[in-house]
Amino acid sequence: MPKLAAPWLVASFLAHLALAQAPGASSGPAQVTADLRGTIADAAPGRVRVTVWHDDMYKHAVEPIAEGFAAADGTFTFRAVPWFRGHSWGSHAVVVVARQPGRVAVRTLRGDDAPIAAIALAMQPTIELRGTLRCADTGKPLANAWIWPSTFATADQPYAMWLTSPLLPWHATTDAEGRFLLRELPPMARIQLLAGGRDHARTWVEVDELQKPVEATLPRGGRITGSVRMPDGSPAVRVPVMACGNGIGYGHAQTDEHGRFEMSSLAPDVYKVFATADELTTIAVTHIEVGAGEEVAAKPVQMVVGGFITGRLLDAVTGQPFVPGPGCDVAMYGPARGDGGACECTPVLPDGTFRIRAPAGDNRIYLRGAGGYSEPSEVVLVEEGKETTVEWRLQPPPSKRAKPAGGQPQR
């Protein structure tokens, strides 16, 4: 029986969405390209179609960037595929999908160390998920509601792959009886679905028993309307806007040619709203209370140029640059997000440096995922148009400290 997603998984998903909105990220074409090579195992007789998808978390869009067929020996190559480097991985991911009738394989590639020269895909039999969506208030079936898998989890990894938007053909719309059918899905250990409708809130449904029909209820949702302004006061045209609640509520939209937006399918919650645009950051509008069935007009969201916080991380014992592990980043709260939830993030690069755009004013930055090293935090005063530098000396965990002749770690 499906259930609402566990809070830690929801938090991971929201953190991922927040990461997608990191200022300085670009939604434009990648500035570099890469050659992708891989091998497909366990395919059935016949051709295998391979599609490379770009998950642009900045725009909340998943779009194909390359497609072809594997060779008879199971190998495939894509040359000069649009690619990403360094900090840009904070708002982009690449998903490789191999398909043939009844079989599928999926792999997510992200980061400068992704194995793009040896992508290993193992085909497995596909599965189907079917079920019914109902209104939580009335119990009646919901017609024209949407549902799609946002997170695929394996037995040993809680979120092996996530998507910020539906990946074709893995999405469905309910019929008049609220029924849906999702076909040709990869047989992961768990699949987390995201469902919603114009008048019903986005709802995560975690499915642990893939053989059983999904029965889920969606609460009534609300809306936020508003506008976004550029630094000179002109309308911010076609920019992404996001809302994040104090609980699990979130929403996203894009402004129109007049800089206006409407976000629907919002769970009852207290929201903050912010926008993103190339080479700019934002001043969030906070404390927007949205109830079931309500439409709330928010104050205008203001885009600003801001400044930058740049830093370097050193091992406090050796004095050498800190070499981060996977998932190490610097997170930030401040005028662009307010407090609580939806922090901004930037990856720590292999040389131990980081850089993040921030509005003028006090911004609190802190290190995450440092593999047992100390995780410092500080408030940094940013000035408009200027760059502020910080240096953190990280204390290694006892297991990584040098040991003297006596065998005890140095203190």
HELIX and SHEET records of a PDB file:
HELIX    1   1 PRO A    7  ALA A   20  1                                  14    
HELIX    2   2 GLY A   86  SER A   91  5                                   6    
HELIX    3   3 PRO A  398  LYS A  400  5                                   3    
SHEET    1   A 5 LYS A   3  LEU A   4  0                                        
SHEET    2   A 5 HIS A 200  VAL A 207 -1                                        
SHEET    3   A 5 ARG A 190  GLY A 197 -1                                        
SHEET    4   A 5 TRP A 146  ALA A 153 -1                                        
SHEET    5   A 5 MET A 161  TRP A 162 -1                                        
SHEET    1   B 5 LYS A   3  LEU A   4  0                                        
SHEET    2   B 5 HIS A 200  VAL A 207 -1                                        
SHEET    3   B 5 ARG A 190  GLY A 197 -1                                        
SHEET    4   B 5 TRP A 146  ALA A 153 -1                                        
SHEET    5   B 5 ALA A 172  THR A 173 -1                                        
SHEET    1   C 3 THR A  75  TRP A  83  0                                        
SHEET    2   C 3 VAL A  32  ALA A  41 -1                                        
SHEET    3   C 3 ILE A 119  ALA A 122  1                                        
SHEET    1   D 5 ALA A  61  PHE A  69  0                                        
SHEET    2   D 5 ARG A  49  ASP A  56 -1                                        
SHEET    3   D 5 HIS A  92  GLN A 100 -1                                        
SHEET    4   D 5 ARG A 103  LEU A 109 -1                                        
SHEET    5   D 5 GLN A 124  PRO A 125 -1                                        
SHEET    1   E 3 ARG A 179  LEU A 185  0                                        
SHEET    2   E 3 ILE A 127  CYS A 135 -1                                        
SHEET    3   E 3 VAL A 214  LEU A 218  1                                        
SHEET    1   F 3 ARG A 260  LEU A 266  0                                        
SHEET    2   F 3 GLY A 222  ARG A 229 -1                                        
SHEET    3   F 3 GLU A 295  ALA A 297  1                                        
SHEET    1   G 4 ARG A 260  LEU A 266  0                                        
SHEET    2   G 4 GLY A 222  ARG A 229 -1                                        
SHEET    3   G 4 VAL A 301  VAL A 304  1                                        
SHEET    4   G 4 THR A 281  ILE A 283 -1                                        
SHEET    1   H 4 TYR A 250  GLN A 254  0                                        
SHEET    2   H 4 PRO A 240  GLY A 245 -1                                        
SHEET    3   H 4 ASP A 269  ALA A 275 -1                                        
SHEET    4   H 4 VAL A 285  VAL A 290 -1                                        
SHEET    1   I 3 THR A 353  ALA A 358  0                                        
SHEET    2   I 3 GLY A 307  ASP A 315 -1                                        
SHEET    3   I 3 GLU A 387  LEU A 394  1                                        
SHEET    1   J 4 GLU A 344  PRO A 347  0                                        
SHEET    2   J 4 ASP A 329  TYR A 333 -1                                        
SHEET    3   J 4 GLY A 361  ARG A 368 -1                                        
SHEET    4   J 4 SER A 377  VAL A 382 -1                                        
END                                                                             
